[in-house]
Amino acid sequence: MRLCEFKDKQVINLCDCRVLGCVGDIIFNECTGKITDIIVPGPGRVCGIFGRDSEYIIPWNHICKIGPDIILVEIKDDCKPQRIPI
């Protein structure tokens, strides 16, 4: 699977059935070449527009299923959008 195919998929949390958004980027281990995390941009600043200042960093081991259109993840309430350092 290519990164461009990955970015088209919506990420849904199985714990609360909430749509987190689409994959924005991935983090991988340079030594092993394995994906360690996926990054999903957080909610917009004002009414979903004017950019974003936070993102979800979801560990690879929290991914339950990757389907043709969606990625199902299982994250508890402790996964909040993290601030993007400027």
C-alpha positions as CSV (number, residue, x, y, z in Angstrom):
1,M,0.0,0.0,0.0
2,R,1.3,3.4,-0.9
3,L,1.1,6.5,1.3
4,C,-1.2,8.3,-1.2
5,E,-3.7,5.4,-0.8
6,F,-3.3,5.6,3.0
7,K,-4.1,9.4,3.0
8,D,-7.5,8.8,1.4
9,K,-8.8,6.6,4.3
10,Q,-10.9,8.0,7.2
11,V,-9.8,7.0,10.7
12,I,-12.6,5.9,13.0
13,N,-12.3,5.2,16.7
14,L,-14.1,2.0,17.7
15,C,-14.4,3.1,21.4
16,D,-16.8,5.9,20.7
17,C,-17.5,5.6,16.9
18,R,-16.0,9.1,16.3
19,V,-14.5,10.0,13.0
20,L,-11.1,11.4,13.7
21,G,-10.3,12.5,10.2
22,C,-8.1,11.3,7.4
23,V,-4.5,10.2,7.7
24,G,-2.2,13.2,7.2
25,D,1.2,11.5,7.6
26,I,3.0,8.5,9.0
27,I,6.0,8.1,11.3
28,F,8.3,5.2,10.6
29,N,11.5,3.7,12.1
30,E,14.4,4.5,9.8
31,C,16.3,1.4,10.9
32,T,13.6,-1.2,10.5
33,G,11.5,0.6,7.8
34,K,8.3,-0.2,9.8
35,I,5.5,2.3,10.4
36,T,5.3,3.2,14.1
37,D,2.5,5.8,14.2
38,I,-0.1,7.5,11.9
39,I,-0.8,11.2,12.2
40,V,-4.4,12.5,11.8
41,P,-4.8,16.3,11.7
42,G,-7.0,17.5,14.6
43,P,-10.1,19.7,14.5
44,G,-9.9,23.1,12.9
45,R,-9.5,26.2,14.9
46,V,-12.7,28.0,14.1
47,C,-15.8,26.1,12.8
48,G,-13.4,23.6,11.2
49,I,-11.6,26.2,9.1
50,F,-8.6,28.5,9.4
51,G,-6.1,25.7,9.7
52,R,-5.3,23.3,12.5
53,D,-3.0,23.6,15.5
54,S,-3.2,20.1,16.8
55,E,-3.0,16.5,15.6
56,Y,-3.7,12.9,16.7
57,I,-0.6,10.7,16.9
58,I,-1.9,7.1,16.9
59,P,0.5,4.3,17.6
60,W,0.5,1.5,15.0
61,N,-0.5,-1.1,17.6
62,H,-3.8,0.7,18.1
63,I,-4.9,0.0,14.6
64,C,-7.5,-2.8,14.5
65,K,-8.3,-3.1,10.8
66,I,-7.4,-1.4,7.6
67,G,-10.2,-1.6,5.0
68,P,-10.6,-0.2,1.5
69,D,-12.1,3.1,2.7
70,I,-11.5,3.3,6.5
71,I,-9.0,2.6,9.2
72,L,-10.5,1.3,12.5
73,V,-8.5,2.2,15.6
74,E,-9.1,1.6,19.3
75,I,-8.0,4.4,21.4
76,K,-9.3,5.3,24.9
77,D,-10.2,8.8,26.1
78,D,-6.6,9.5,26.9
79,C,-5.8,10.2,23.2
80,K,-6.4,13.9,22.8
81,P,-5.1,16.0,19.9
82,Q,-1.5,17.1,20.6
83,R,-0.3,20.6,20.0
84,I,1.9,21.0,17.0
85,P,5.2,22.7,18.1
86,I,5.9,25.9,16.1
